[in-house]
Amino acid sequence: MQFLPGRSVRSLRSILAAAGTITLLATAACTIDNDGDDDTEHAASETTSATEIDSDLAASVKDDATGVKVDKPITVTDSDGIDSVALTDGYGTEIEGKFNDDRTEWTSTDNLEYSSNYALAAKAGKEKLNQSFTSFSPNLLTDGAMSPLDGATVGVGQTISLRFDEVPSDRKAIEDAITVETEPKVEGAFYWITSQEVRWRPKEYWTPGTEVHVKADLFGKDLGDGMYGQQDREADFTIGDDLRAEADDNTKQVVVKKNGEVIKTMPTSMGMPGHETPVGVYTIGDQYDTLMMDSTTYGLALDAGGYQTDVSYATQMSYSGIYLHAAPWSVWAQGNTDTSHGCLNLSMADAQWVYENFKRGDIVTVKNTGGETLNGSDGLGDWNIPWETWSAGNTEG
């Protein structure tokens, strides 16, 4: 409970209101009695009116209210100033709040919870307020997982992702709830790569050193068809060095540049005929020191030439299973012959170097394989969607 001690004098407005009451009573006592009824009622009416002027301690929620929304704060106001306010949930836990400078308004700063009971008590001089209410109960909740994580340093191709555990129907409500602030400012836009995942990306690759703040105010928001956001999400991240690789099947080499300067060249073996590595821009994702490569996860059975192989230093390039990884069995082919099922095979030393130097959001461009272009909705192929398409958006599905 927040309390301001030493309150003994009300405002000038209260004093004048009390003085008005005394004057009205004195006048009524000196009036000639015309049966008494009219003047007595008039005096009583004036007295009540003056008292009501002083009774302005009020809350933004009514007593015994139900279905109170949780995305807006609770406020308590009194023009003479408020002594104390306590807002508590059904367990007696106090909801934090703050006063304005002259203590004429108190505003809750903690979120209310869904489907909860609350008690509100306030005091302003001799005025007291005691109320109870119940918050809103949604039909369905959805939570969104945000990427990148707070505090991350990522590559120049990193997009901002919010993936939901349900399929929201009001995509625009979600986009309106997300703010992206960058320093320096950049042009960017939203695009839904699946029915459950929205992404934001800049028009061009990020500039190294850019600072990004993302906030998704989803809690309490109506996301369509009775679905509401379960919690807010927020993250700050930084764009690191511009690290890009280009894998050219004409040369079967992977050339790596850091901030525009070539720092490493590695021989590779890419997808064999019938399994050509898709061309296009890939964005680095997860990294594993060891990983089971399983062809059955994308429909290639073991008896049809598939495989289940443990590999070392696997760096993800696509959700569909394309990785840069160590392949000591194909060192003889690296730099001259394509032998993989789509991955970029490297020596153990080169794969370890990639694992230790690449970061999420770095770029790999694949050229001249004869394969199709990596699907923009693959999960790490965002940059293969033309800006004209991306910036037009797809809130209508």
Number of C-alpha atoms within 10 A of each C-alpha: 14 15 13 11 8 7 11 6 10 14 12 10 13 17 13 12 18 16 12 15 19 12 11 16 15 11 11 16 12 8 11 9 12 8 8 10 9 10 17 15 12 13 18 14 11 15 19 12 13 18 15 11 12 20 16 14 21 17 21 11 17 12 15 12 12 17 14 19 19 19 17 14 16 22 18 23 20 20 17 22 23 26 22 20 26 19 20 19 18 11 9 10 11 16 18 16 18 14 19 10 9 10 18 17 20 24 19 19 14 13 16 25 19 19 16 17 18 22 18 21 17 24 18 24 15 9 15 16 15 13 16 18 19 22 18 18 17 17 9 13 19 18 18 21 14 22 19 21 14 15 10 16 20 25 26 26 27 27 21 17 20 20 20 17 12 15 16 23 18 16 21 16 16 21 20 11 15 18 12 18 13 15 11 11 12 16 10 14 16 22 22 22 20 14 15 16 21 22 20 21 24 20 16 13 16 22 16 16 16 16 18 17 15 20 16 21 19 24 22 23 20 18 22 15 11 12 20 21 23 18 16 18 19 15 17 18 20 22 21 21 19 22 25 24 23 17 25 18 24 11 14 23 22 23 18 21 16 13 13 11 11 13 11 14 15 17 21 32 29 32 23 16 15 10 17 21 27 23 21 19 25 29 25 26 20 15 21 14 15 14 15 13 16 17 18 13 11 10 10 14 14 12 7 10 9 15 16 13 11 13 17 20 25 28 28 23 28 20 14 14 16 20 22 26 29 27 23 16 11 17 18 12 19 23 20 17 18 25 20 20 23 23 27 30 30 29 21 16 13 20 23 19 13 21 22 13 10 20 23 21 26 24 27 22 18 23 20 16 23 15 18 11 16 23 20 17 15 16 18 25 21 25 25 18 17 11 17 9 10 22 18 11 15 15 17 9 10
